[in-house]
Amino acid sequence: LSLFCLILSLKDVAEVVDTHKEIRNYARTNQKDCVLLGIMKQSGANTVAVLNRIEKELNRIKKEIPGDIRFHALWDQGYMVKTIVRFTTINAIQGGILAVIILFLFLRKWRPTFAISLAIPISVLTTFIGMYAVGYTFNLITLMGLALGVGMLVDNAVVVIENTFRHLEEGKDKKSAAKIGASEVGLAITASTLTTLAVFLPISLTTGMAARLLRPMALTICLALIASLFCCPHAGADGCLYFI
């Protein structure tokens, strides 16, 4: 019995080359190779809050790595959200200012104009409380709802003060004019506000994908209208008295 020992080298069965792995994907920035890292937020997370945390972490990492390594944001959704929110906020403020100017051109008296203009910030602040209670934050959808509702916030105040001035022109004293003027139109403006709510409230009750897009906007408008109903001068005769 003979034993044979066969020795095989790796070169006999394979070709060995000192090289790199085959490149199937690559990324380049400013004509240079780079490492591309994508960060996606979890469902339901706030985009701006996630962006702020990422920027904070990057600033910490930059202090611990060599200076020749740089970070570049190729696509930043948070910047887009911030820009849209900023412009929406500016447009809402401009709309409120234009509403006050137009009211002054028609009323031609600064006191009732001032009284009506107070209804806008007070109603908006009250709306913020309602938004916080239902768990909404400041985003594009809710700010669009506020922007749409700004023009409707002053309607009730205009009706009350105009009716109050009508009684003043008839010779009644301020206290009586405020009391009668507010009581006469109180039910009418309440019904008017409720009919507007009847349009937007069903939208806030939708489900599915439409609910994610329309519910925050519709509910924000409803909260703004309810706030205006209680924050405008017709909330009490004494309020009308002080405003005029």
C-alpha angles and dihedrals in degrees: 000000000000126000121211123195112206114198116200123190123212089243089062094063104025144023112243118201127175101229143114130280114272109272111234099160130028139170129207131187123187089354092303132108113256144170111254116211122184121199119194125186123232120258110277095018120130110255096211093046091051090048092052091051091049092051090049092051093046091053089054093048093049089063092056102046132070116280095241091067112088136184123221125183106222097180124012118184090182091063090053091050092049092049094049093046091049094051092044090052092048091049091050091051092047090049091053092049092049090049090055092047092051090048090053091050090055100037095038090200124100098208098062089039089054091047092052093044089057089061091066102059093035092052092045092051090049089050089055089057090052091048090052090050093055093042100252122146133201106280139135095278098048093043089052088055091052091047090052092046098048093082092050094050094078098046095089093046092052093053094048097047094044090053090047092053090050090060091046090055089052090062103261120140120252096259095050093042092051093047097045094039093053096043094049096056099028095095093042096053091043090055090046092052092047092053089054089048089051088063098050101033095071089053089058089055095059121117137212125029092336089060092058091053104034107027098071092047095046094045091048090054090049091051091049092051093048090049091051090051091061101029099051121093093264088071086093142354091242090056091056089046094056094043094055 
